[in-house]
Amino acid sequence: MAEGTANCIDILIAIILPPLGVFLKHGCGHEFWICLLLTFLGYIPGIIYAIYAITKY
């Protein structure tokens, strides 16, 4: 149950501020920089990638 709760909170953070959600899950790796770039180019692509990056692992 704790994993599901943490995953829900991570997804909620990713919807509000996509790079922060990815940073909290993966650190300052390539996933973070891709998400940051996509968020600058458009907020919706950043959200989609952040949710993908968080749920991928």
N, CA, C and O atoms as CSV, one atom per row, in Angstrom:
chain,resi,resn,atom,element,x,y,z
A,1,MET,N,N,0.815,-1.190,0.000
A,1,MET,CA,C,0.000,0.000,0.000
A,1,MET,C,C,0.863,1.260,0.000
A,1,MET,O,O,0.496,2.259,-0.617
A,2,ALA,N,N,1.995,1.221,0.680
A,2,ALA,CA,C,2.851,2.397,0.737
A,2,ALA,C,C,3.411,2.740,-0.641
A,2,ALA,O,O,3.566,3.918,-0.964
A,3,GLU,N,N,3.716,1.739,-1.454
A,3,GLU,CA,C,4.223,1.998,-2.795
A,3,GLU,C,C,3.187,2.714,-3.648
A,3,GLU,O,O,3.525,3.648,-4.374
A,4,GLY,N,N,1.946,2.295,-3.571
A,4,GLY,CA,C,0.886,2.946,-4.341
A,4,GLY,C,C,0.675,4.382,-3.918
A,4,GLY,O,O,0.431,5.248,-4.758
A,5,THR,N,N,0.766,4.645,-2.630
A,5,THR,CA,C,0.597,6.002,-2.130
A,5,THR,C,C,1.741,6.893,-2.605
A,5,THR,O,O,1.508,8.014,-3.056
A,6,ALA,N,N,2.956,6.408,-2.508
A,6,ALA,CA,C,4.096,7.196,-2.963
A,6,ALA,C,C,4.009,7.439,-4.464
A,6,ALA,O,O,4.353,8.524,-4.934
A,7,ASN,N,N,3.559,6.459,-5.213
A,7,ASN,CA,C,3.433,6.614,-6.642
A,7,ASN,C,C,2.372,7.660,-6.981
A,7,ASN,O,O,2.566,8.454,-7.902
A,8,CYS,N,N,1.265,7.674,-6.258
A,8,CYS,CA,C,0.218,8.674,-6.480
A,8,CYS,C,C,0.731,10.071,-6.174
A,8,CYS,O,O,0.449,11.012,-6.915
A,9,ILE,N,N,1.471,10.211,-5.103
A,9,ILE,CA,C,2.021,11.519,-4.740
A,9,ILE,C,C,3.041,11.966,-5.782
A,9,ILE,O,O,3.081,13.140,-6.149
A,10,ASP,N,N,3.859,11.043,-6.255
A,10,ASP,CA,C,4.829,11.374,-7.302
A,10,ASP,C,C,4.131,11.841,-8.569
A,10,ASP,O,O,4.572,12.803,-9.199
A,11,ILE,N,N,3.060,11.184,-8.947
A,11,ILE,CA,C,2.316,11.558,-10.150
A,11,ILE,C,C,1.647,12.917,-9.962
A,11,ILE,O,O,1.619,13.729,-10.887
A,12,LEU,N,N,1.118,13.163,-8.789
A,12,LEU,CA,C,0.510,14.470,-8.513
A,12,LEU,C,C,1.547,15.590,-8.613
A,12,LEU,O,O,1.271,16.641,-9.191
A,13,ILE,N,N,2.725,15.369,-8.058
A,13,ILE,CA,C,3.800,16.363,-8.161
A,13,ILE,C,C,4.199,16.543,-9.624
A,13,ILE,O,O,4.483,17.659,-10.060
A,14,ALA,N,N,4.220,15.448,-10.378
A,14,ALA,CA,C,4.596,15.522,-11.793
A,14,ALA,C,C,3.577,16.321,-12.605
A,14,ALA,O,O,3.945,16.966,-13.587
A,15,ILE,N,N,2.325,16.287,-12.215
A,15,ILE,CA,C,1.314,17.066,-12.923
A,15,ILE,C,C,1.458,18.545,-12.594
A,15,ILE,O,O,1.299,19.394,-13.471
A,16,ILE,N,N,1.757,18.858,-11.347
A,16,ILE,CA,C,1.887,20.256,-10.943
A,16,ILE,C,C,3.184,20.868,-11.470
A,16,ILE,O,O,3.169,21.952,-12.052
A,17,LEU,N,N,4.300,20.175,-11.268
A,17,LEU,CA,C,5.607,20.659,-11.713
A,17,LEU,C,C,6.417,19.457,-12.210
A,17,LEU,O,O,7.115,18.812,-11.427
A,18,PRO,N,N,6.326,19.158,-13.507
A,18,PRO,CA,C,6.911,17.925,-14.050
A,18,PRO,C,C,8.393,17.693,-13.740
A,18,PRO,O,O,8.739,16.581,-13.342
A,19,PRO,N,N,9.287,18.675,-13.899
A,19,PRO,CA,C,10.697,18.383,-13.615
A,19,PRO,C,C,10.955,18.024,-12.147
A,19,PRO,O,O,11.838,17.218,-11.855
A,20,LEU,N,N,10.199,18.610,-11.237
A,20,LEU,CA,C,10.377,18.297,-9.825
A,20,LEU,C,C,10.014,16.845,-9.537
A,20,LEU,O,O,10.715,16.169,-8.784
A,21,GLY,N,N,8.930,16.363,-10.127
A,21,GLY,CA,C,8.539,14.969,-9.927
A,21,GLY,C,C,9.600,14.001,-10.425
A,21,GLY,O,O,9.899,13.005,-9.766
A,22,VAL,N,N,10.166,14.294,-11.584
A,22,VAL,CA,C,11.204,13.430,-12.138
A,22,VAL,C,C,12.477,13.541,-11.299
A,22,VAL,O,O,13.151,12.536,-11.073
A,23,PHE,N,N,12.812,14.737,-10.840
A,23,PHE,CA,C,14.010,14.924,-10.016
A,23,PHE,C,C,13.900,14.152,-8.704
A,23,PHE,O,O,14.875,13.544,-8.263
A,24,LEU,N,N,12.736,14.168,-8.083
A,24,LEU,CA,C,12.559,13.452,-6.821
A,24,LEU,C,C,12.659,11.941,-7.009
A,24,LEU,O,O,13.078,11.231,-6.095
A,25,LYS,N,N,12.284,11.452,-8.167
A,25,LYS,CA,C,12.314,10.014,-8.425
A,25,LYS,C,C,13.671,9.540,-8.940
A,25,LYS,O,O,14.156,8.489,-8.520
A,26,HIS,N,N,14.293,10.308,-9.852
A,26,HIS,CA,C,15.506,9.844,-10.537
A,26,HIS,C,C,16.744,10.674,-10.250
A,26,HIS,O,O,17.838,10.271,-10.643
A,27,GLY,N,N,16.625,11.791,-9.596
A,27,GLY,CA,C,17.778,12.650,-9.370
A,27,GLY,C,C,18.058,13.501,-10.596
A,27,GLY,O,O,17.172,13.739,-11.417
A,28,CYS,N,N,19.284,13.953,-10.711
A,28,CYS,CA,C,19.650,14.890,-11.779
A,28,CYS,C,C,20.241,14.138,-12.977
A,28,CYS,O,O,21.289,14.523,-13.496
A,29,GLY,N,N,19.587,13.097,-13.401
A,29,GLY,CA,C,20.049,12.306,-14.536
A,29,GLY,C,C,19.480,12.820,-15.844
A,29,GLY,O,O,18.933,13.921,-15.912
A,30,HIS,N,N,19.616,12.012,-16.876
A,30,HIS,CA,C,19.143,12.443,-18.188
A,30,HIS,C,C,17.622,12.553,-18.249
A,30,HIS,O,O,17.098,13.333,-19.045
A,31,GLU,N,N,16.896,11.783,-17.419
A,31,GLU,CA,C,15.436,11.897,-17.401
A,31,GLU,C,C,15.004,13.294,-16.978
A,31,GLU,O,O,14.068,13.862,-17.541
A,32,PHE,N,N,15.693,13.843,-15.981
A,32,PHE,CA,C,15.364,15.194,-15.505
A,32,PHE,C,C,15.563,16.230,-16.596
A,32,PHE,O,O,14.705,17.086,-16.807
A,33,TRP,N,N,16.702,16.155,-17.296
A,33,TRP,CA,C,16.996,17.166,-18.312
A,33,TRP,C,C,16.051,17.067,-19.497
A,33,TRP,O,O,15.661,18.085,-20.069
A,34,ILE,N,N,15.680,15.849,-19.871
A,34,ILE,CA,C,14.703,15.683,-20.956
A,34,ILE,C,C,13.368,16.281,-20.536
A,34,ILE,O,O,12.722,16.973,-21.322
A,35,CYS,N,N,12.955,16.017,-19.305
A,35,CYS,CA,C,11.692,16.542,-18.811
A,35,CYS,C,C,11.718,18.068,-18.734
A,35,CYS,O,O,10.735,18.727,-19.074
A,36,LEU,N,N,12.827,18.620,-18.295
A,36,LEU,CA,C,12.958,20.074,-18.211
A,36,LEU,C,C,12.854,20.710,-19.596
A,36,LEU,O,O,12.169,21.719,-19.765
A,37,LEU,N,N,13.520,20.132,-20.573
A,37,LEU,CA,C,13.456,20.635,-21.937
A,37,LEU,C,C,12.039,20.543,-22.490
A,37,LEU,O,O,11.540,21.498,-23.085
A,38,LEU,N,N,11.393,19.402,-22.298
A,38,LEU,CA,C,10.027,19.247,-22.786
A,38,LEU,C,C,9.063,20.199,-22.090
A,38,LEU,O,O,8.116,20.680,-22.712
A,39,THR,N,N,9.289,20.477,-20.817
A,39,THR,CA,C,8.427,21.411,-20.098
A,39,THR,C,C,8.613,22.828,-20.618
A,39,THR,O,O,7.645,23.583,-20.714
A,40,PHE,N,N,9.846,23.199,-20.954
A,40,PHE,CA,C,10.069,24.521,-21.539
A,40,PHE,C,C,9.431,24.639,-22.919
A,40,PHE,O,O,8.916,25.697,-23.279
A,41,LEU,N,N,9.464,23.560,-23.688
A,41,LEU,CA,C,8.880,23.587,-25.026
A,41,LEU,C,C,7.351,23.550,-24.991
A,41,LEU,O,O,6.691,24.086,-25.881
A,42,GLY,N,N,6.805,22.927,-23.978
A,42,GLY,CA,C,5.358,22.849,-23.819
A,42,GLY,C,C,5.024,22.116,-22.545
A,42,GLY,O,O,5.601,21.067,-22.256
A,43,TYR,N,N,4.116,22.647,-21.795
A,43,TYR,CA,C,3.822,22.090,-20.474
A,43,TYR,C,C,3.246,20.672,-20.565
A,43,TYR,O,O,3.608,19.809,-19.764
A,44,ILE,N,N,2.372,20.427,-21.513
A,44,ILE,CA,C,1.721,19.111,-21.653
A,44,ILE,C,C,2.739,18.017,-22.007
A,44,ILE,O,O,2.695,16.952,-21.391
A,45,PRO,N,N,3.653,18.223,-22.968
A,45,PRO,CA,C,4.660,17.181,-23.216
A,45,PRO,C,C,5.528,16.897,-21.992
A,45,PRO,O,O,5.942,15.757,-21.778
A,46,GLY,N,N,5.802,17.914,-21.198
A,46,GLY,CA,C,6.561,17.718,-19.969
A,46,GLY,C,C,5.819,16.837,-18.982
A,46,GLY,O,O,6.417,15.970,-18.345
A,47,ILE,N,N,4.515,17.057,-18.853
A,47,ILE,CA,C,3.692,16.237,-17.959
A,47,ILE,C,C,3.653,14.793,-18.447
A,47,ILE,O,O,3.811,13.864,-17.656
A,48,ILE,N,N,3.448,14.606,-19.725
A,48,ILE,CA,C,3.360,13.253,-20.283
A,48,ILE,C,C,4.675,12.500,-20.060
A,48,ILE,O,O,4.667,11.343,-19.641
A,49,TYR,N,N,5.799,13.159,-20.340
A,49,TYR,CA,C,7.083,12.492,-20.142
A,49,TYR,C,C,7.353,12.231,-18.669
A,49,TYR,O,O,7.893,11.182,-18.317
A,50,ALA,N,N,6.985,13.170,-17.805
A,50,ALA,CA,C,7.220,12.987,-16.372
A,50,ALA,C,C,6.445,11.784,-15.844
A,50,ALA,O,O,6.988,10.983,-15.083
A,51,ILE,N,N,5.201,11.655,-16.235
A,51,ILE,CA,C,4.409,10.503,-15.791
A,51,ILE,C,C,5.002,9.208,-16.340
A,51,ILE,O,O,5.064,8.196,-15.642
A,52,TYR,N,N,5.435,9.251,-17.593
A,52,TYR,CA,C,6.080,8.072,-18.178
A,52,TYR,C,C,7.362,7.703,-17.435
A,52,TYR,O,O,7.590,6.534,-17.122
A,53,ALA,N,N,8.200,8.710,-17.153
A,53,ALA,CA,C,9.482,8.447,-16.478
A,53,ALA,C,C,9.280,7.943,-15.054
A,53,ALA,O,O,10.065,7.127,-14.571
A,54,ILE,N,N,8.247,8.414,-14.383
A,54,ILE,CA,C,8.006,7.990,-13.010
A,54,ILE,C,C,7.433,6.577,-12.961
A,54,ILE,O,O,7.812,5.786,-12.097
A,55,THR,N,N,6.547,6.261,-13.857
A,55,THR,CA,C,5.912,4.927,-13.821
A,55,THR,C,C,6.709,3.872,-14.575
A,55,THR,O,O,6.404,2.683,-14.471
A,56,LYS,N,N,7.726,4.283,-15.334
A,56,LYS,CA,C,8.512,3.323,-16.121
A,56,LYS,C,C,9.264,2.359,-15.222
A,56,LYS,O,O,9.374,1.182,-15.568
A,57,TYR,N,N,9.784,2.796,-14.095
A,57,TYR,CA,C,10.626,1.965,-13.240
A,57,TYR,C,C,9.869,1.420,-12.067
A,57,TYR,O,O,10.438,0.698,-11.247
